């Protein structure tokens, strides 16, 4: 096809005034260099958190808390113990995620140490967010034990990938085979939910196929080398992650006292996990409860659902956090003693 002979209209801009997206990007970079930029970001975040807090308080006033606490006190001890045992099993499974990163990077920290660091970071991550837990705790503890920043980055990245790989597969299967009846104001019907499920399963399968057949195995992103693991390692990632999410769903199923099918309890929990992450509210406080009420009331009452979610938080979020705080303080004390011993021997 011959090029068009129509001449472009002359520019009405003054000479040298070229307004392109690059100029806009440069302007943003200039703003980021201003002294007020960090404070502006903090104010936006604080404003958002204040809005969420007001929203949560407003919604909480509509809850009959006396009935909720009475429902929690009426829980059978056996149900709470089984749920606590499942929560402990889930944390143990998650604590093994960094062992995949240990093999991936080739570092030689002892297995119990790696699992302890992973447990502490996960407990803080659940209650205080990714920056503090999944990233901050790992960086601090691993760096104190001599791991290089590049190794820590790969360990954290592999752990996160493992976690979401299983989520994609389980959520995809749950949405595809047991689609939930979503509220009308969510504007997402069962057909769309099934399509979303198929897409999530496709992502997990595509990762396995890439690990099995990709010719190019390594990339460099921002100075960090990324390599595809073997298919065997990918299957280990998928198996551990699916087991973790599955046990989490089973704990919630037990606390709902088996009044809804297990696939439904798991599907709602998976939706709530992403909703809490997207809300950026620490621990998804109020978000997980709202998702369960929106999707399971009816058949269950909102009082029973909020009581079940609070019991879930107690055994899965708060009790492990208490253990993690003690373990973290012990690890910090040990690190200080080792540092002092190294300083004395160097002199």
Wavefront OBJ file of the C-alpha trace (Angstrom):
o trace
v 0.000 0.000 0.000
v 1.409 3.364 -1.070
v 1.850 6.012 1.613
v -0.774 8.720 1.730
v 0.094 11.951 -0.047
v -1.981 14.037 2.328
v 0.315 16.412 4.146
v 0.050 16.748 7.870
v -1.399 20.070 9.027
v 1.163 22.495 10.353
v 1.554 22.479 14.101
v -0.001 25.374 15.994
v 2.440 24.987 18.881
v 5.321 27.431 19.260
v 8.696 26.179 18.069
v 10.277 23.876 20.619
v 6.990 23.330 22.504
v 6.521 19.601 21.999
v 3.748 18.332 24.285
v 4.091 14.601 24.450
v 3.382 11.976 27.122
v 7.079 12.156 27.951
v 6.576 15.728 29.116
v 3.758 14.608 31.391
v 5.886 11.836 32.808
v 8.705 14.307 33.388
v 6.302 16.596 35.249
v 5.324 13.717 37.553
v 8.998 12.988 38.199
v 9.510 16.657 39.091
v 6.616 16.487 41.560
v 8.101 13.406 43.154
v 11.296 15.329 43.747
v 9.504 18.066 45.676
v 9.873 18.119 49.485
v 6.098 18.039 49.923
v 5.561 14.876 47.803
v 6.156 12.281 50.603
v 3.837 14.234 52.897
v 1.180 14.425 50.187
v 1.305 10.651 49.730
v 1.020 10.125 53.480
v -1.975 12.468 53.677
v -3.727 10.603 50.861
v -3.125 7.258 52.570
v -4.230 8.607 55.960
v -7.313 10.145 54.366
v -8.216 6.833 52.769
v -7.692 4.952 56.031
v -9.785 7.523 57.896
v -12.571 7.095 55.339
v -12.415 3.317 55.729
v -12.404 3.637 59.527
v -15.505 5.840 59.469
v -17.183 3.393 57.092
v -16.340 0.438 59.328
v -17.602 2.206 62.451
v -20.820 3.152 60.664
v -21.377 -0.423 59.540
v -20.407 -1.822 62.950
v -23.109 0.215 64.676
v -25.734 -1.737 62.751
v -24.495 -5.059 64.194
v -26.052 -6.585 67.288
v -22.744 -7.238 69.042
v -24.391 -8.745 72.106
v -25.841 -11.499 69.921
v -22.543 -11.939 68.078
v -20.568 -12.446 71.297
v -23.255 -14.757 72.667
v -22.977 -16.854 69.487
v -19.202 -16.984 69.854
v -19.456 -18.120 73.492
v -21.861 -20.849 72.432
v -19.361 -22.452 70.050
v -18.551 -26.056 70.991
v -15.019 -26.413 72.334
v -14.376 -29.270 69.912
v -15.215 -27.028 66.933
v -12.797 -24.344 68.115
v -10.035 -26.885 68.747
v -10.454 -28.463 65.313
v -10.388 -25.024 63.669
v -7.280 -24.075 65.689
v -5.580 -27.299 64.624
v -6.373 -26.616 60.970
v -5.068 -23.064 61.345
v -1.819 -24.406 62.816
v -1.541 -26.876 59.933
v -2.042 -24.075 57.403
v 0.678 -21.958 59.019
v 2.995 -24.973 58.996
v 2.352 -25.505 55.281
v 2.965 -21.837 54.541
v 6.171 -21.910 56.585
v 7.539 -24.399 54.052
v 7.122 -21.949 51.149
v 10.514 -20.331 51.744
v 12.140 -23.761 51.570
v 11.357 -23.631 47.853
v 13.184 -20.306 47.745
v 16.040 -21.899 49.695
v 16.437 -24.499 46.967
v 15.882 -21.904 44.239
v 18.616 -19.569 45.491
v 20.955 -22.209 46.888
v 21.464 -20.531 50.278
v 22.284 -22.806 53.189
v 20.396 -21.421 56.179
v 19.059 -24.234 58.388
v 15.564 -25.492 57.549
v 14.098 -24.690 61.026
v 15.425 -21.126 60.780
v 13.905 -20.612 57.343
v 10.538 -21.973 58.480
v 10.580 -19.780 61.595
v 11.258 -16.662 59.521
v 8.474 -17.593 57.107
v 6.024 -18.193 59.950
v 6.826 -14.847 61.588
v 6.565 -12.933 58.319
v 3.248 -14.607 57.433
v 1.678 -13.855 60.814
v 2.711 -10.200 60.558
v 1.612 -10.122 56.919
v -1.891 -11.312 57.805
v -2.340 -8.684 60.501
v -0.285 -5.715 59.278
v -0.003 -6.046 55.514
v 2.497 -7.129 52.891
v 5.027 -4.323 53.360
v 5.484 -5.037 57.066
v 5.126 -8.813 56.983
v 5.874 -10.558 53.713
v 8.612 -8.114 52.727
v 9.775 -6.156 55.780
v 10.150 -9.043 58.199
v 11.896 -11.258 55.674
v 14.335 -8.528 54.649
v 15.234 -7.735 58.245
v 15.615 -11.307 59.464
v 17.293 -12.768 56.382
v 19.733 -9.864 56.065
v 20.763 -10.305 59.714
v 21.620 -13.912 58.856
v 23.846 -12.905 55.964
v 21.655 -13.319 52.874
v 22.384 -10.885 50.038
v 19.616 -8.514 48.881
v 19.324 -10.361 45.572
v 18.822 -13.679 47.356
v 16.184 -12.186 49.655
v 14.333 -10.728 46.664
v 14.229 -14.100 44.944
v 13.098 -15.899 48.099
v 10.274 -13.397 48.665
v 9.275 -13.499 45.010
v 9.208 -17.289 44.919
v 7.123 -17.435 48.093
v 4.569 -14.954 46.763
v 4.400 -16.788 43.456
v 3.830 -20.076 45.270
v 1.030 -18.566 47.344
v -0.896 -17.096 44.400
v -0.294 -20.031 42.070
v -2.445 -22.277 44.232
v -4.962 -19.496 44.714
v -5.402 -19.171 40.950
v -5.994 -22.884 40.516
v -8.346 -23.381 43.487
v -10.287 -20.160 42.942
v -10.534 -20.923 39.240
v -11.929 -24.397 39.890
v -14.314 -23.106 42.565
v -15.663 -20.336 40.309
v -15.843 -22.656 37.313
v -17.472 -25.692 38.939
v -19.341 -24.179 41.905
v -20.117 -20.561 40.947
v -21.630 -18.504 43.744
v -24.806 -16.456 43.415
v -23.335 -12.963 43.707
v -25.348 -9.907 44.816
v -26.975 -7.951 41.974
v -25.026 -4.770 42.781
v -21.756 -6.648 42.137
v -22.693 -6.732 38.421
v -21.070 -10.116 37.907
v -23.256 -13.042 36.953
v -22.485 -16.740 37.116
v -21.440 -16.865 33.460
v -18.873 -14.126 34.022
v -17.720 -15.823 37.222
v -17.216 -19.089 35.338
v -15.246 -17.233 32.660
v -13.084 -15.673 35.354
v -12.534 -19.118 36.856
v -11.469 -20.536 33.503
v -9.010 -17.669 33.091
v -7.480 -18.275 36.532
v -7.055 -21.988 35.826
v -5.473 -21.116 32.471
v -2.883 -18.913 34.207
v -1.871 -21.743 36.561
v -1.673 -24.246 33.694
v 0.314 -21.772 31.580
v 2.896 -21.477 34.378
v 3.297 -25.246 34.503
v 3.654 -25.430 30.723
v 6.246 -22.645 30.769
v 8.253 -24.481 33.426
v 8.053 -27.653 31.345
v 8.694 -26.418 27.812
v 10.015 -22.839 27.758
v 13.331 -22.587 25.921
v 14.328 -19.333 27.522
v 14.712 -19.954 31.253
v 16.277 -16.730 32.540
v 15.468 -13.011 32.450
v 16.967 -9.923 34.065
v 14.455 -7.503 35.605
v 15.781 -4.356 37.280
v 19.147 -5.963 37.833
v 17.716 -9.164 39.323
v 18.026 -12.500 37.554
v 14.781 -14.467 37.306
v 14.865 -18.108 36.280
v 11.995 -20.497 35.677
v 12.109 -23.464 38.065
v 11.850 -27.039 36.878
v 8.454 -28.648 36.354
v 9.001 -30.715 39.490
v 9.489 -27.587 41.599
v 6.449 -25.982 39.962
v 4.314 -28.969 40.960
v 5.626 -28.689 44.529
v 4.671 -25.004 44.528
v 1.212 -25.786 43.245
v 0.665 -28.672 45.669
v 1.752 -26.755 48.773
v -0.229 -23.664 47.873
v -3.410 -25.600 47.061
v -3.032 -27.503 50.330
v -2.650 -24.238 52.261
v -5.681 -22.514 50.742
v -7.680 -25.731 51.011
v -6.930 -26.081 54.729
v -7.835 -22.427 55.281
v -11.185 -23.060 53.625
v -11.644 -26.181 55.729
v -11.073 -24.173 58.936
v -13.756 -21.721 57.838
v -16.057 -24.604 56.889
v -15.677 -26.054 60.397
v -16.402 -22.693 62.043
v -19.518 -22.321 59.904
v -20.425 -25.661 61.547
v -20.847 -27.328 58.167
v -24.062 -25.434 57.420
v -22.900 -24.620 53.901
v -21.046 -26.925 51.462
v -17.256 -26.873 51.659
v -16.780 -25.533 48.071
v -19.054 -22.606 48.955
v -17.150 -21.812 52.153
v -13.853 -22.030 50.261
v -15.093 -19.855 47.389
v -16.321 -17.115 49.715
v -13.046 -17.175 51.650
v -11.058 -16.866 48.408
v -13.143 -13.877 47.303
v -12.752 -12.318 50.745
v -8.967 -12.755 50.660
v -8.650 -10.753 47.439
v -11.207 -8.155 48.587
v -9.203 -7.585 51.767
v -5.966 -7.281 49.789
v -7.481 -4.767 47.357
v -8.992 -2.689 50.157
v -5.519 -2.148 51.697
v -7.145 -2.321 55.125
v -4.799 -4.081 57.593
v -5.950 -7.695 58.012
v -8.905 -6.889 55.752
v -10.686 -5.899 58.960
v -14.394 -5.638 58.249
v -13.928 -6.582 54.608
v -13.861 -10.348 55.120
v -16.908 -10.085 57.375
v -18.761 -8.011 54.773
v -18.010 -10.524 52.009
v -19.325 -13.445 54.056
v -22.483 -11.567 54.984
v -23.056 -10.454 51.385
v -22.668 -13.963 49.954
v -24.026 -16.251 52.682
v -26.834 -14.275 54.367
v -29.171 -16.009 53.716
v -28.996 -18.994 54.213
v -27.122 -18.052 57.406
v -27.824 -15.065 59.612
v -25.430 -12.135 59.666
v -24.924 -12.706 63.397
v -23.777 -16.301 62.841
v -21.501 -15.281 59.969
v -19.787 -12.450 61.836
v -19.278 -14.733 64.835
v -17.722 -17.393 62.593
v -15.376 -14.909 60.917
v -14.291 -13.453 64.267
v -13.540 -16.967 65.547
v -11.576 -17.542 62.338
v -9.603 -14.363 62.968
v -8.899 -15.500 66.533
v -7.432 -18.864 65.524
v -5.851 -17.878 62.204
v -4.758 -14.235 62.674
v -4.461 -13.250 66.310
v -3.213 -16.404 68.053
v -0.409 -16.985 65.500
v 0.524 -13.295 65.761
v 0.998 -13.642 69.522
v 3.329 -16.604 68.950
v 5.124 -14.766 66.136
v 5.794 -11.707 68.318
v 7.476 -13.869 70.970
v 9.461 -15.756 68.336
v 10.505 -12.515 66.618
v 11.744 -10.991 69.887
v 13.719 -14.156 70.596
v 15.290 -14.049 67.124
v 16.186 -10.373 67.549
v 17.797 -11.083 70.927
v 19.787 -13.953 69.455
v 20.925 -11.757 66.546
v 22.152 -9.083 68.980
v 24.074 -11.668 70.987
v 25.717 -13.018 67.840
v 26.602 -9.490 66.707
v 28.134 -8.707 70.086
v 30.109 -11.956 70.028
v 31.427 -11.212 66.523
v 32.415 -7.688 67.596
v 34.327 -8.966 70.623
v 36.203 -11.592 68.619
v 37.132 -9.066 65.921
v 38.776 -6.884 68.548
l 1 2 3 4 5 6 7 8 9 10 11 12 13 14 15 16 17 18 19 20 21 22 23 24 25 26 27 28 29 30 31 32 33 34 35 36 37 38 39 40 41 42 43 44 45 46 47 48 49 50 51 52 53 54 55 56 57 58 59 60 61 62 63 64 65 66 67 68 69 70 71 72 73 74 75 76 77 78 79 80 81 82 83 84 85 86 87 88 89 90 91 92 93 94 95 96 97 98 99 100 101 102 103 104 105 106 107 108 109 110 111 112 113 114 115 116 117 118 119 120 121 122 123 124 125 126 127 128 129 130 131 132 133 134 135 136 137 138 139 140 141 142 143 144 145 146 147 148 149 150 151 152 153 154 155 156 157 158 159 160 161 162 163 164 165 166 167 168 169 170 171 172 173 174 175 176 177 178 179 180 181 182 183 184 185 186 187 188 189 190 191 192 193 194 195 196 197 198 199 200 201 202 203 204 205 206 207 208 209 210 211 212 213 214 215 216 217 218 219 220 221 222 223 224 225 226 227 228 229 230 231 232 233 234 235 236 237 238 239 240 241 242 243 244 245 246 247 248 249 250 251 252 253 254 255 256 257 258 259 260 261 262 263 264 265 266 267 268 269 270 271 272 273 274 275 276 277 278 279 280 281 282 283 284 285 286 287 288 289 290 291 292 293 294 295 296 297 298 299 300 301 302 303 304 305 306 307 308 309 310 311 312 313 314 315 316 317 318 319 320 321 322 323 324 325 326 327 328 329 330 331 332 333 334 335 336 337 338 339 340 341 342 343 344 345 346 347
